[in-house]
Amino acid sequence: MSGLRLVSHVLCPYVQRAAIVLLEKNVPFTRVDVDLAAKPAWFLSISPLGRTPLLLVDETEATPYAQPLFESAVICEYLDETTLPRLHPAAPLVRARHRAWIEFGSTVLNDIWGFYTAPDAAAYEAARDRLAGRFAILEAALHPQGPWFAGETFSMVDAVFAPVFRYFDAFERLGVDGFFDGTPRIARWRAALADRPSVRQAVAPDFAERLDAFLLSRESELARRARQPETSL
Ligand SMILES: N[C@@H](CCC(=O)N[C@@H](CS)C(=O)NCC(=O)O)C(=O)O
């Protein structure tokens, strides 16, 4: 496989999944960032849903990048089928369960969006409770010793949850914490993921500042509370 291009947005958690998988496998790739607030015509012409990530695979010289891959889960599956080391487990039933937890990870990303866009206190508290409920369920699914989701081997599920936890780093910087006080396995998993080289390298060096600025720029309860730190978070 050669000539991979990952069409990205600097803050996109779904892009990070693909970047982590590529980095875990030591597959060279180039990153092309697009502005999703002003999508370029070339991007709209090749992205069926107008979303990042896309993986452009240079399969033939005659029609380079003719068939962009879209949807992060599909991109990650393709990379896992074509490059080593495999991040999915070998046993079909275990692999199917991992895919189900990847879906769970996408739902959590939607819930996170609901939290940082909540327009008022009631929606904010409801979104926070919804996230707490998800994490209670996830805690019970995690390997008891870790350090990774399924024990000693880093898997695709780990690649999917690393970008999830990056939001909580930002929430903590904005003064909102306590999300993982009752979930020690997740707290330990999150710390291990934050130290993983592929996870660190999956975003630009100024990612944290950009994410904080993005969250603070919104007309949301979170941004209002972060701007008035005396309010109870
Ligand atoms: N299900 C998609 C979700 C991708 C997605 O929502 N990407 C966002 C950026 S993080 C996007 O491109 N949003 C622009 C839009 O929807 O117009 C995946 O897994 O790849």
The ligand as a Tripos MOL2 file, in Angstrom:
@<TRIPOS>MOLECULE
LIG
   20    19     1     0     0
SMALL
NO_CHARGES

@<TRIPOS>ATOM
      1 N1        -19.7690    8.6320   10.9420 N.3       1 LIG1
      2 C1        -18.7140    9.4910   10.4560 C.3       1 LIG1
      3 C2        -18.7250   10.7850   11.2280 C.3       1 LIG1
      4 C3        -17.7310   11.7960   10.6470 C.3       1 LIG1
      5 C4        -18.0550   13.2170   11.0760 C.2       1 LIG1
      6 O1        -19.0940   13.4770   11.6920 O.2       1 LIG1
      7 N2        -17.1550   14.1360   10.7450 N.am      1 LIG1
      8 C5        -17.4000   15.5330   11.0610 C.3       1 LIG1
      9 C6        -16.1510   16.2010   11.6030 C.3       1 LIG1
     10 S1        -15.5940   15.4460   13.0950 S.3       1 LIG1
     11 C7        -17.7370   16.2890    9.7930 C.2       1 LIG1
     12 O2        -17.1350   16.0790    8.7820 O.2       1 LIG1
     13 N3        -18.7130   17.1890    9.8930 N.am      1 LIG1
     14 C8        -19.0550   18.0560    8.8030 C.3       1 LIG1
     15 C9        -20.4900   17.9170    8.4060 C.2       1 LIG1
     16 O3        -21.1660   16.9880    8.8840 O.co2     1 LIG1
     17 O4        -20.9300   18.7400    7.6130 O.co2     1 LIG1
     18 C10       -17.3700    8.7690   10.5870 C.2       1 LIG1
     19 O5        -17.2580    7.8910   11.4480 O.co2     1 LIG1
     20 O6        -16.4530    9.0410    9.7870 O.co2     1 LIG1
@<TRIPOS>BOND
     1     1     2 1
     2     2     3 1
     3     2    18 1
     4     3     4 1
     5     4     5 1
     6     5     6 2
     7     5     7 1
     8     7     8 1
     9     8     9 1
    10     8    11 1
    11     9    10 1
    12    11    12 2
    13    11    13 1
    14    13    14 1
    15    14    15 1
    16    15    16 2
    17    15    17 1
    18    18    19 2
    19    18    20 1
@<TRIPOS>SUBSTRUCTURE
     1 LIG1         1 GROUP 0 **** ****
